[in-house]
Amino acid sequence: MSEEQPFEALLYSYTVDYSKPYFLAKKFKLFPTDSSLVGLSPSSVVDGQIEIFDSKSTSGQNIAVSAGLEGSCMAFSGKASMAVSAEDKSDIQTMRISARVRAAKFTATFSSKLALNPHQFLEQGVVEAKTRTPGASRG
């Protein structure tokens, strides 16, 4: 089995499949593998996009406790008090950088005969599947 050429990607139908790279899986072949049906033209293009997302959140907590004691006995009196406070503050900053680079070496397009008359080039299995009537026996 030979390695598939890049232009052959145009010859298939695709379905969404979240387990595959780019979330696409080949469903079935629509057109025969014939390089004369597809035109390739050089298209050296590279572009990129960088997105930066950041967020900052602050949270704080303040706790204070105080206690006092006071007493007296005849000519003597006493008083004691105590206060404790604690403060906690945290700053959290998160950042995400997403980079996407896209490169293309060729642009593949259908030839004019395929683009204008695709029904003439469909694989036989596709034609049979599309013309089969529901409920008809397969034989």
N, CA, C and O atoms as a GROMACS GRO file, in nm:
protein
  556
    1MET      N    1   0.085  -0.118   0.000
    1MET     CA    2   0.000   0.000   0.000
    1MET      C    3   0.089   0.124   0.000
    1MET      O    4   0.175   0.139   0.086
    2SER      N    5   0.068   0.209  -0.095
    2SER     CA    6   0.152   0.328  -0.107
    2SER      C    7   0.101   0.439  -0.015
    2SER      O    8  -0.014   0.440   0.027
    3GLU      N    9   0.191   0.532   0.013
    3GLU     CA   10   0.155   0.644   0.098
    3GLU      C   11   0.058   0.736   0.025
    3GLU      O   12   0.072   0.761  -0.095
    4GLU      N   13  -0.038   0.786   0.097
    4GLU     CA   14  -0.140   0.872   0.038
    4GLU      C   15  -0.082   1.010   0.006
    4GLU      O   16  -0.007   1.067   0.085
    5GLN      N   17  -0.117   1.060  -0.110
    5GLN     CA   18  -0.073   1.193  -0.151
    5GLN      C   19  -0.162   1.299  -0.087
    5GLN      O   20  -0.279   1.273  -0.060
    6PRO      N   21  -0.110   1.419  -0.062
    6PRO     CA   22  -0.191   1.524   0.003
    6PRO      C   23  -0.320   1.557  -0.070
    6PRO      O   24  -0.422   1.584  -0.006
    7PHE      N   25  -0.319   1.556  -0.203
    7PHE     CA   26  -0.440   1.592  -0.279
    7PHE      C   27  -0.553   1.492  -0.258
    7PHE      O   28  -0.669   1.525  -0.281
    8GLU      N   29  -0.520   1.370  -0.214
    8GLU     CA   30  -0.621   1.267  -0.196
    8GLU      C   31  -0.719   1.299  -0.082
    8GLU      O   32  -0.823   1.234  -0.071
    9ALA      N   33  -0.687   1.397   0.001
    9ALA     CA   34  -0.778   1.437   0.108
    9ALA      C   35  -0.910   1.489   0.052
    9ALA      O   36  -1.013   1.480   0.118
   10LEU      N   37  -0.907   1.544  -0.070
   10LEU     CA   38  -1.029   1.596  -0.133
   10LEU      C   39  -1.122   1.485  -0.182
   10LEU      O   40  -1.238   1.511  -0.212
   11LEU      N   41  -1.073   1.364  -0.189
   11LEU     CA   42  -1.150   1.255  -0.249
   11LEU      C   43  -1.239   1.182  -0.150
   11LEU      O   44  -1.310   1.089  -0.189
   12TYR      N   45  -1.238   1.220  -0.022
   12TYR     CA   46  -1.313   1.150   0.083
   12TYR      C   47  -1.421   1.238   0.144
   12TYR      O   48  -1.417   1.361   0.134
   13SER      N   49  -1.518   1.173   0.205
   13SER     CA   50  -1.611   1.245   0.293
   13SER      C   51  -1.560   1.224   0.435
   13SER      O   52  -1.489   1.128   0.463
   14TYR      N   53  -1.596   1.314   0.523
   14TYR     CA   54  -1.544   1.311   0.660
   14TYR      C   55  -1.658   1.319   0.760
   14TYR      O   56  -1.768   1.366   0.730
   15THR      N   57  -1.630   1.270   0.880
   15THR     CA   58  -1.725   1.280   0.990
   15THR      C   59  -1.650   1.333   1.112
   15THR      O   60  -1.527   1.322   1.120
   16VAL      N   61  -1.723   1.390   1.206
   16VAL     CA   62  -1.662   1.442   1.328
   16VAL      C   63  -1.631   1.325   1.421
   16VAL      O   64  -1.718   1.242   1.449
   17ASP      N   65  -1.507   1.319   1.468
   17ASP     CA   66  -1.463   1.215   1.560
   17ASP      C   67  -1.370   1.279   1.661
   17ASP      O   68  -1.257   1.316   1.628
   18TYR      N   69  -1.416   1.292   1.785
   18TYR     CA   70  -1.342   1.365   1.887
   18TYR      C   71  -1.216   1.291   1.932
   18TYR      O   72  -1.132   1.350   2.002
   19SER      N   73  -1.201   1.165   1.894
   19SER     CA   74  -1.081   1.090   1.935
   19SER      C   75  -0.968   1.104   1.834
   19SER      O   76  -0.857   1.058   1.860
   20LYS      N   77  -0.992   1.167   1.720
   20LYS     CA   78  -0.893   1.180   1.614
   20LYS      C   79  -0.828   1.319   1.617
   20LYS      O   80  -0.886   1.415   1.668
   21PRO      N   81  -0.706   1.328   1.562
   21PRO     CA   82  -0.646   1.461   1.549
   21PRO      C   83  -0.734   1.550   1.461
   21PRO      O   84  -0.789   1.503   1.361
   22TYR      N   85  -0.747   1.671   1.495
   22TYR     CA   86  -0.830   1.769   1.425
   22TYR      C   87  -0.978   1.732   1.426
   22TYR      O   88  -1.057   1.795   1.356
   23PHE      N   89  -1.017   1.631   1.504
   23PHE     CA   90  -1.156   1.588   1.523
   23PHE      C   91  -1.224   1.544   1.394
   23PHE      O   92  -1.346   1.554   1.382
   24LEU      N   93  -1.147   1.494   1.297
   24LEU     CA   94  -1.203   1.446   1.170
   24LEU      C   95  -1.158   1.304   1.144
   24LEU      O   96  -1.043   1.267   1.170
   25ALA      N   97  -1.250   1.224   1.092
   25ALA     CA   98  -1.217   1.088   1.050
   25ALA      C   99  -1.275   1.067   0.911
   25ALA      O  100  -1.384   1.115   0.881
   26LYS      N  101  -1.203   0.995   0.827
   26LYS     CA  102  -1.253   0.965   0.693
   26LYS      C  103  -1.374   0.873   0.705
   26LYS      O  104  -1.372   0.777   0.782
   27LYS      N  105  -1.477   0.904   0.630
   27LYS     CA  106  -1.597   0.822   0.633
   27LYS      C  107  -1.595   0.723   0.517
   27LYS      O  108  -1.591   0.602   0.540
   28PHE      N  109  -1.596   0.771   0.394
   28PHE     CA  110  -1.581   0.683   0.278
   28PHE      C  111  -1.529   0.763   0.160
   28PHE      O  112  -1.534   0.886   0.158
   29LYS      N  113  -1.478   0.690   0.062
   29LYS     CA  114  -1.418   0.752  -0.055
   29LYS      C  115  -1.526   0.788  -0.155
   29LYS      O  116  -1.611   0.705  -0.188
   30LEU      N  117  -1.525   0.913  -0.202
   30LEU     CA  118  -1.624   0.960  -0.297
   30LEU      C  119  -1.578   0.947  -0.442
   30LEU      O  120  -1.657   0.910  -0.530
   31PHE      N  121  -1.452   0.976  -0.467
   31PHE     CA  122  -1.400   0.982  -0.604
   31PHE      C  123  -1.279   0.892  -0.618
   31PHE      O  124  -1.210   0.866  -0.520
   32PRO      N  125  -1.252   0.843  -0.739
   32PRO     CA  126  -1.134   0.757  -0.760
   32PRO      C  127  -1.005   0.837  -0.745
   32PRO      O  128  -1.002   0.959  -0.763
   33THR      N  129  -0.898   0.765  -0.713
   33THR     CA  130  -0.767   0.828  -0.699
   33THR      C  131  -0.710   0.847  -0.839
   33THR      O  132  -0.655   0.754  -0.898
   34ASP      N  133  -0.722   0.966  -0.888
   34ASP     CA  134  -0.672   0.999  -1.021
   34ASP      C  135  -0.617   1.141  -1.014
   34ASP      O  136  -0.691   1.237  -0.994
   35SER      N  137  -0.486   1.153  -1.028
   35SER     CA  138  -0.422   1.284  -1.012
   35SER      C  139  -0.470   1.386  -1.115
   35SER      O  140  -0.451   1.506  -1.096
   36SER      N  141  -0.530   1.340  -1.226
   36SER     CA  142  -0.579   1.436  -1.325
   36SER      C  143  -0.708   1.504  -1.280
   36SER      O  144  -0.749   1.604  -1.339
   37LEU      N  145  -0.772   1.452  -1.175
   37LEU     CA  146  -0.896   1.513  -1.125
   37LEU      C  147  -0.870   1.626  -1.026
   37LEU      O  148  -0.960   1.702  -0.992
   38VAL      N  149  -0.746   1.637  -0.982
   38VAL     CA  150  -0.712   1.737  -0.881
   38VAL      C  151  -0.591   1.817  -0.930
   38VAL      O  152  -0.493   1.760  -0.980
   39GLY      N  153  -0.599   1.947  -0.915
   39GLY     CA  154  -0.488   2.033  -0.952
   39GLY      C  155  -0.413   2.080  -0.829
   39GLY      O  156  -0.474   2.121  -0.731
   40LEU      N  157  -0.281   2.073  -0.835
   40LEU     CA  158  -0.197   2.121  -0.725
   40LEU      C  159  -0.123   2.245  -0.771
   40LEU      O  160  -0.066   2.248  -0.880
   41SER      N  161  -0.123   2.346  -0.690
   41SER     CA  162  -0.045   2.465  -0.721
   41SER      C  163   0.036   2.502  -0.597
   41SER      O  164  -0.013   2.493  -0.485
   42PRO      N  165   0.161   2.545  -0.618
   42PRO     CA  166   0.244   2.584  -0.503
   42PRO      C  167   0.181   2.701  -0.429
   42PRO      O  168   0.134   2.798  -0.489
   43SER      N  169   0.183   2.690  -0.300
   43SER     CA  170   0.126   2.797  -0.218
   43SER      C  171   0.200   2.796  -0.084
   43SER      O  172   0.146   2.750   0.016
   44SER      N  173   0.320   2.847  -0.084
   44SER     CA  174   0.400   2.848   0.038
   44SER      C  175   0.351   2.961   0.128
   44SER      O  176   0.385   3.077   0.107
   45VAL      N  177   0.273   2.925   0.226
   45VAL     CA  178   0.217   3.023   0.319
   45VAL      C  179   0.241   2.974   0.461
   45VAL      O  180   0.215   2.859   0.494
   46VAL      N  181   0.292   3.064   0.543
   46VAL     CA  182   0.308   3.035   0.686
   46VAL      C  183   0.256   3.156   0.761
   46VAL      O  184   0.296   3.269   0.734
   47ASP      N  185   0.166   3.132   0.853
   47ASP     CA  186   0.120   3.242   0.938
   47ASP      C  187   0.102   3.188   1.079
   47ASP      O  188   0.100   3.067   1.101
   48GLY      N  189   0.088   3.277   1.171
   48GLY     CA  190   0.076   3.237   1.310
   48GLY      C  191  -0.008   3.335   1.388
   48GLY      O  192  -0.032   3.448   1.345
   49GLN      N  193  -0.051   3.289   1.501
   49GLN     CA  194  -0.132   3.374   1.588
   49GLN      C  195  -0.097   3.337   1.732
   49GLN      O  196  -0.091   3.219   1.767
   50ILE      N  197  -0.075   3.437   1.814
   50ILE     CA  198  -0.045   3.415   1.955
   50ILE      C  199  -0.150   3.489   2.036
   50ILE      O  200  -0.175   3.608   2.014
   51GLU      N  201  -0.211   3.419   2.129
   51GLU     CA  202  -0.310   3.480   2.218
   51GLU      C  203  -0.262   3.464   2.361
   51GLU      O  204  -0.215   3.358   2.401
   52ILE      N  205  -0.275   3.570   2.438
   52ILE     CA  206  -0.233   3.569   2.577
   52ILE      C  207  -0.355   3.601   2.663
   52ILE      O  208  -0.421   3.703   2.643
   53PHE      N  209  -0.382   3.515   2.757
   53PHE     CA  210  -0.493   3.534   2.850
   53PHE      C  211  -0.436   3.539   2.990
   53PHE      O  212  -0.354   3.454   3.027
   54ASP      N  213  -0.477   3.638   3.069
   54ASP     CA  214  -0.433   3.640   3.207
   54ASP      C  215  -0.547   3.683   3.298
   54ASP      O  216  -0.641   3.750   3.256
   55SER      N  217  -0.535   3.642   3.423
   55SER     CA  218  -0.635   3.680   3.522
   55SER      C  219  -0.566   3.699   3.656
   55SER      O  220  -0.462   3.638   3.683
   56LYS      N  221  -0.624   3.784   3.737
   56LYS     CA  222  -0.568   3.811   3.869
   56LYS      C  223  -0.681   3.810   3.970
   56LYS      O  224  -0.786   3.872   3.949
   57SER      N  225  -0.659   3.740   4.079
   57SER     CA  226  -0.760   3.739   4.185
   57SER      C  227  -0.692   3.763   4.319
   57SER      O  228  -0.579   3.721   4.342
   58THR      N  229  -0.763   3.832   4.406
   58THR     CA  230  -0.712   3.864   4.538
   58THR      C  231  -0.812   3.816   4.642
   58THR      O  232  -0.933   3.837   4.628
   59SER      N  233  -0.761   3.751   4.743
   59SER     CA  234  -0.849   3.710   4.852
   59SER      C  235  -0.783   3.750   4.984
   59SER      O  236  -0.661   3.749   4.997
   60GLY      N  237  -0.866   3.786   5.079
   60GLY     CA  238  -0.814   3.830   5.208
   60GLY      C  239  -0.898   3.777   5.322
   60GLY      O  240  -1.017   3.748   5.306
   61GLN      N  241  -0.835   3.764   5.437
   61GLN     CA  242  -0.904   3.716   5.555
   61GLN      C  243  -0.849   3.793   5.674
   61GLN      O  244  -0.728   3.807   5.688
   62ASN      N  245  -0.939   3.842   5.758
   62ASN     CA  246  -0.899   3.920   5.874
   62ASN      C  247  -0.970   3.861   5.995
   62ASN      O  248  -1.093   3.850   5.998
   63ILE      N  249  -0.893   3.824   6.095
   63ILE     CA  250  -0.949   3.765   6.217
   63ILE      C  251  -0.901   3.850   6.336
   63ILE      O  252  -0.783   3.883   6.347
   64ALA      N  253  -0.994   3.883   6.424
   64ALA     CA  254  -0.958   3.959   6.545
   64ALA      C  255  -1.030   3.898   6.665
   64ALA      O  256  -1.148   3.864   6.659
   65VAL      N  257  -0.956   3.883   6.771
   65VAL     CA  258  -1.012   3.828   6.895
   65VAL      C  259  -0.963   3.917   7.010
   65VAL      O  260  -0.846   3.954   7.017
   66SER      N  261  -1.054   3.950   7.098
   66SER     CA  262  -1.013   4.027   7.217
   66SER      C  263  -1.080   3.966   7.339
   66SER      O  264  -1.191   3.913   7.331
   67ALA      N  265  -1.011   3.976   7.452
   67ALA     CA  266  -1.063   3.923   7.579
   67ALA      C  267  -1.023   4.018   7.690
   67ALA      O  268  -0.916   4.079   7.686
   68GLY      N  269  -1.106   4.030   7.788
   68GLY     CA  270  -1.076   4.119   7.899
   68GLY      C  271  -1.119   4.057   8.032
   68GLY      O  272  -1.209   3.974   8.037
   69LEU      N  273  -1.053   4.098   8.139
   69LEU     CA  274  -1.082   4.048   8.272
   69LEU      C  275  -1.075   4.167   8.368
   69LEU      O  276  -0.978   4.244   8.366
   70GLU      N  277  -1.176   4.180   8.448
   70GLU     CA  278  -1.179   4.292   8.542
   70GLU      C  279  -1.232   4.240   8.676
   70GLU      O  280  -1.326   4.161   8.681
   71GLY      N  281  -1.170   4.286   8.783
   71GLY     CA  282  -1.215   4.242   8.913
   71GLY      C  283  -1.175   4.342   9.023
   71GLY      O  284  -1.083   4.422   9.007
   72SER      N  285  -1.247   4.334   9.132
   72SER     CA  286  -1.213   4.421   9.244
   72SER      C  287  -1.245   4.350   9.375
   72SER      O  288  -1.337   4.269   9.382
   73CYS      N  289  -1.168   4.384   9.478
   73CYS     CA  290  -1.192   4.329   9.611
   73CYS      C  291  -1.159   4.439   9.712
   73CYS      O  292  -1.042   4.471   9.734
   74MET      N  293  -1.257   4.494   9.770
   74MET     CA  294  -1.251   4.604   9.865
   74MET      C  295  -1.173   4.720   9.805
   74MET      O  296  -1.221   4.783   9.710
   75ALA      N  297  -1.057   4.752   9.856
   75ALA     CA  298  -0.985   4.868   9.809
   75ALA      C  299  -0.897   4.838   9.688
   75ALA      O  300  -0.836   4.928   9.631
   76PHE      N  301  -0.891   4.714   9.650
   76PHE     CA  302  -0.806   4.676   9.538
   76PHE      C  303  -0.889   4.643   9.414
   76PHE      O  304  -0.996   4.584   9.424
   77SER      N  305  -0.839   4.682   9.303
   77SER     CA  306  -0.907   4.646   9.177
   77SER      C  307  -0.800   4.614   9.072
   77SER      O  308  -0.687   4.661   9.080
   78GLY      N  309  -0.839   4.534   8.975
   78GLY     CA  310  -0.744   4.497   8.869
   78GLY      C  311  -0.818   4.481   8.734
   78GLY      O  312  -0.937   4.452   8.728
   79LYS      N  313  -0.743   4.500   8.635
   79LYS     CA  314  -0.802   4.489   8.502
   79LYS      C  315  -0.693   4.438   8.407
   79LYS      O  316  -0.580   4.485   8.409
   80ALA      N  317  -0.730   4.342   8.324
   80ALA     CA  318  -0.637   4.291   8.224
   80ALA      C  319  -0.715   4.273   8.093
   80ALA      O  320  -0.831   4.234   8.093
   81SER      N  321  -0.650   4.302   7.987
   81SER     CA  322  -0.715   4.281   7.856
   81SER      C  323  -0.609   4.237   7.756
   81SER      O  324  -0.490   4.263   7.771
   82MET      N  325  -0.658   4.170   7.654
   82MET     CA  326  -0.568   4.120   7.551
   82MET      C  327  -0.642   4.123   7.417
   82MET      O  328  -0.762   4.096   7.412
   83ALA      N  329  -0.573   4.156   7.311
   83ALA     CA  330  -0.632   4.157   7.177
   83ALA      C  331  -0.533   4.095   7.078
   83ALA      O  332  -0.413   4.125   7.080
   84VAL      N  333  -0.584   4.012   6.994
   84VAL     CA  334  -0.501   3.948   6.891
   84VAL      C  335  -0.571   3.965   6.756
   84VAL      O  336  -0.692   3.945   6.746
   85SER      N  337  -0.497   4.001   6.658
   85SER     CA  338  -0.555   4.010   6.524
   85SER      C  339  -0.458   3.948   6.423
   85SER      O  340  -0.336   3.954   6.440
   86ALA      N  341  -0.515   3.890   6.320
   86ALA     CA  342  -0.433   3.830   6.214
   86ALA      C  343  -0.495   3.865   6.079
   86ALA      O  344  -0.617   3.868   6.064
   87GLU      N  345  -0.410   3.891   5.985
   87GLU     CA  346  -0.458   3.925   5.850
   87GLU      C  347  -0.382   3.840   5.751
   87GLU      O  348  -0.260   3.824   5.760
   88ASP      N  349  -0.454   3.786   5.656
   88ASP     CA  350  -0.394   3.702   5.553
   88ASP      C  351  -0.444   3.751   5.417
   88ASP      O  352  -0.564   3.770   5.397
   89LYS      N  353  -0.353   3.771   5.326
   89LYS     CA  354  -0.390   3.821   5.194
   89LYS      C  355  -0.312   3.742   5.090
   89LYS      O  356  -0.192   3.720   5.106
   90SER      N  357  -0.380   3.701   4.985
   90SER     CA  358  -0.308   3.630   4.878
   90SER      C  359  -0.351   3.684   4.742
   90SER      O  360  -0.469   3.709   4.718
   91ASP      N  361  -0.254   3.702   4.656
   91ASP     CA  362  -0.277   3.744   4.518
   91ASP      C  363  -0.240   3.627   4.428
   91ASP      O  364  -0.130   3.573   4.439
   92ILE      N  365  -0.330   3.589   4.341
   92ILE     CA  366  -0.305   3.480   4.248
   92ILE      C  367  -0.318   3.534   4.107
   92ILE      O  368  -0.419   3.595   4.071
   93GLN      N  369  -0.216   3.512   4.028
   93GLN     CA  370  -0.218   3.555   3.889
   93GLN      C  371  -0.189   3.433   3.802
   93GLN      O  372  -0.090   3.363   3.824
   94THR      N  373  -0.276   3.410   3.704
   94THR     CA  374  -0.256   3.300   3.611
   94THR      C  375  -0.245   3.357   3.470
   94THR      O  376  -0.300   3.462   3.438
   95MET      N  377  -0.172   3.283   3.387
   95MET     CA  378  -0.152   3.328   3.250
   95MET      C  379  -0.149   3.206   3.159
   95MET      O  380  -0.092   3.103   3.195
   96ARG      N  381  -0.211   3.219   3.043
   96ARG     CA  382  -0.209   3.114   2.942
   96ARG      C  383  -0.169   3.176   2.809
   96ARG      O  384  -0.221   3.280   2.770
   97ILE      N  385  -0.078   3.111   2.742
   97ILE     CA  386  -0.037   3.155   2.610
   97ILE      C  387  -0.071   3.045   2.510
   97ILE      O  388  -0.028   2.931   2.525
   98SER      N  389  -0.149   3.080   2.409
   98SER     CA  390  -0.186   2.986   2.304
   98SER      C  391  -0.120   3.032   2.174
   98SER      O  392  -0.137   3.147   2.132
   99ALA      N  393  -0.045   2.943   2.114
   99ALA     CA  394   0.021   2.976   1.988
   99ALA      C  395  -0.027   2.879   1.881
   99ALA      O  396  -0.037   2.758   1.904
  100ARG      N  397  -0.057   2.932   1.763
  100ARG     CA  398  -0.100   2.850   1.651
  100ARG      C  399  -0.017   2.890   1.531
  100ARG      O  400  -0.006   3.008   1.497
  101VAL      N  401   0.041   2.790   1.467
  101VAL     CA  402   0.119   2.814   1.346
  101VAL      C  403   0.057   2.728   1.237
  101VAL      O  404   0.033   2.609   1.256
  102ARG      N  405   0.032   2.788   1.123
  102ARG     CA  406  -0.028   2.717   1.010
  102ARG      C  407   0.065   2.731   0.890
  102ARG      O  408   0.109   2.841   0.856
  103ALA      N  409   0.094   2.618   0.829
  103ALA     CA  410   0.182   2.619   0.712
  103ALA      C  411   0.118   2.540   0.599
  103ALA      O  412   0.060   2.433   0.623
  104ALA      N  413   0.127   2.590   0.479
  104ALA     CA  414   0.074   2.521   0.361
  104ALA      C  415   0.181   2.521   0.254
  104ALA      O  416   0.246   2.623   0.229
  105LYS      N  417   0.199   2.407   0.192
  105LYS     CA  418   0.298   2.397   0.085
  105LYS      C  419   0.231   2.399  -0.052
  105LYS      O  420   0.288   2.450  -0.149
  106PHE      N  421   0.108   2.343  -0.059
  106PHE     CA  422   0.034   2.338  -0.185
  106PHE      C  423  -0.111   2.375  -0.160
  106PHE      O  424  -0.160   2.367  -0.048
  107THR      N  425  -0.178   2.415  -0.266
  107THR     CA  426  -0.323   2.431  -0.264
  107THR      C  427  -0.378   2.330  -0.363
  107THR      O  428  -0.338   2.327  -0.479
  108ALA      N  429  -0.471   2.247  -0.316
  108ALA     CA  430  -0.532   2.146  -0.402
  108ALA      C  431  -0.674   2.190  -0.439
  108ALA      O  432  -0.751   2.229  -0.352
  109THR      N  433  -0.706   2.183  -0.565
  109THR     CA  434  -0.841   2.218  -0.612
  109THR      C  435  -0.888   2.111  -0.711
  109THR      O  436  -0.806   2.046  -0.776
  110PHE      N  437  -1.019   2.095  -0.721
  110PHE     CA  438  -1.074   2.001  -0.818
  110PHE      C  439  -1.049   2.054  -0.959
  110PHE      O  440  -1.051   2.175  -0.983
  111SER      N  441  -1.026   1.962  -1.053
  111SER     CA  442  -1.014   2.003  -1.193
  111SER      C  443  -1.151   2.050  -1.240
  111SER      O  444  -1.253   2.022  -1.176
  112SER      N  445  -1.154   2.121  -1.350
  112SER     CA  446  -1.282   2.175  -1.398
  112SER      C  447  -1.380   2.064  -1.434
  112SER      O  448  -1.500   2.078  -1.411
  113LYS      N  449  -1.331   1.953  -1.491
  113LYS     CA  450  -1.424   1.845  -1.529
  113LYS      C  451  -1.487   1.781  -1.405
  113LYS      O  452  -1.603   1.741  -1.410
  114LEU      N  453  -1.414   1.769  -1.296
  114LEU     CA  454  -1.471   1.714  -1.172
  114LEU      C  455  -1.559   1.818  -1.102
  114LEU      O  456  -1.665   1.783  -1.050
  115ALA      N  457  -1.517   1.943  -1.102
  115ALA     CA  458  -1.594   2.048  -1.035
  115ALA      C  459  -1.730   2.070  -1.103
  115ALA      O  460  -1.829   2.097  -1.035
  116LEU      N  461  -1.735   2.060  -1.235
  116LEU     CA  462  -1.859   2.085  -1.308
  116LEU      C  463  -1.950   1.962  -1.318
  116LEU      O  464  -2.071   1.976  -1.331
  117ASN      N  465  -1.892   1.842  -1.313
  117ASN     CA  466  -1.971   1.718  -1.326
  117ASN      C  467  -1.928   1.614  -1.224
  117ASN      O  468  -1.882   1.506  -1.263
  118PRO      N  469  -1.941   1.641  -1.097
  118PRO     CA  470  -1.892   1.545  -0.997
  118PRO      C  471  -1.966   1.411  -1.001
  118PRO      O  472  -1.908   1.308  -0.968
  119HIS      N  473  -2.092   1.412  -1.042
  119HIS     CA  474  -2.170   1.288  -1.045
  119HIS      C  475  -2.112   1.186  -1.144
  119HIS      O  476  -2.137   1.067  -1.130
  120GLN      N  477  -2.038   1.231  -1.242
  120GLN     CA  478  -1.980   1.140  -1.341
  120GLN      C  479  -1.858   1.065  -1.286
  120GLN      O  480  -1.815   0.966  -1.345
  121PHE      N  481  -1.803   1.110  -1.174
  121PHE     CA  482  -1.680   1.052  -1.121
  121PHE      C  483  -1.699   0.981  -0.987
  121PHE      O  484  -1.601   0.931  -0.931
  122LEU      N  485  -1.819   0.975  -0.936
  122LEU     CA  486  -1.842   0.912  -0.806
  122LEU      C  487  -1.803   0.765  -0.808
  122LEU      O  488  -1.822   0.696  -0.908
  123GLU      N  489  -1.749   0.717  -0.697
  123GLU     CA  490  -1.719   0.575  -0.682
  123GLU      C  491  -1.850   0.496  -0.692
  123GLU      O  492  -1.955   0.546  -0.652
  124GLN      N  493  -1.843   0.375  -0.745
  124GLN     CA  494  -1.964   0.296  -0.766
  124GLN      C  495  -2.038   0.267  -0.635
  124GLN      O  496  -2.160   0.267  -0.632
  125GLY      N  497  -1.964   0.243  -0.527
  125GLY     CA  498  -2.026   0.216  -0.397
  125GLY      C  499  -2.108   0.335  -0.347
  125GLY      O  500  -2.212   0.316  -0.284
  126VAL      N  501  -2.062   0.456  -0.375
  126VAL     CA  502  -2.135   0.577  -0.334
  126VAL      C  503  -2.263   0.589  -0.414
  126VAL      O  504  -2.369   0.620  -0.359
  127VAL      N  505  -2.255   0.563  -0.544
  127VAL     CA  506  -2.374   0.569  -0.630
  127VAL      C  507  -2.477   0.467  -0.584
  127VAL      O  508  -2.596   0.500  -0.575
  128GLU      N  509  -2.435   0.345  -0.555
  128GLU     CA  510  -2.527   0.241  -0.510
  128GLU      C  511  -2.591   0.278  -0.376
  128GLU      O  512  -2.711   0.258  -0.357
  129ALA      N  513  -2.512   0.332  -0.285
  129ALA     CA  514  -2.566   0.369  -0.154
  129ALA      C  515  -2.667   0.482  -0.165
  129ALA      O  516  -2.766   0.484  -0.092
  130LYS      N  517  -2.643   0.576  -0.255
  130LYS     CA  518  -2.734   0.690  -0.268
  130LYS      C  519  -2.859   0.657  -0.349
  130LYS      O  520  -2.962   0.722  -0.332
  131THR      N  521  -2.852   0.556  -0.437
  131THR     CA  522  -2.970   0.523  -0.519
  131THR      C  523  -3.051   0.408  -0.461
  131THR      O  524  -3.159   0.378  -0.511
  132ARG      N  525  -3.000   0.344  -0.356
  132ARG     CA  526  -3.072   0.234  -0.293
  132ARG      C  527  -3.196   0.288  -0.223
  132ARG      O  528  -3.187   0.385  -0.148
  133THR      N  529  -3.310   0.227  -0.247
  133THR     CA  530  -3.434   0.272  -0.185
  133THR      C  531  -3.448   0.208  -0.048
  133THR      O  532  -3.414   0.091  -0.032
  134PRO      N  533  -3.499   0.282   0.051
  134PRO     CA  534  -3.516   0.224   0.184
  134PRO      C  535  -3.612   0.107   0.178
  134PRO      O  536  -3.715   0.113   0.111
  135GLY      N  537  -3.580   0.002   0.248
  135GLY     CA  538  -3.667  -0.116   0.255
  135GLY      C  539  -3.647  -0.214   0.142
  135GLY      O  540  -3.703  -0.324   0.147
  136ALA      N  541  -3.571  -0.180   0.039
  136ALA     CA  542  -3.548  -0.272  -0.072
  136ALA      C  543  -3.448  -0.378  -0.028
  136ALA      O  544  -3.359  -0.351   0.052
  137SER      N  545  -3.464  -0.498  -0.081
  137SER     CA  546  -3.375  -0.605  -0.043
  137SER      C  547  -3.240  -0.586  -0.110
  137SER      O  548  -3.230  -0.542  -0.225
  138ARG      N  549  -3.138  -0.620  -0.034
  138ARG     CA  550  -3.002  -0.608  -0.087
  138ARG      C  551  -2.964  -0.743  -0.146
  138ARG      O  552  -2.965  -0.844  -0.076
  139GLY      N  553  -2.931  -0.744  -0.271
  139GLY     CA  554  -2.901  -0.874  -0.328
  139GLY      C  555  -2.803  -0.872  -0.430
  139GLY      O  556  -2.770  -0.977  -0.486
   0.00000   0.00000   0.00000
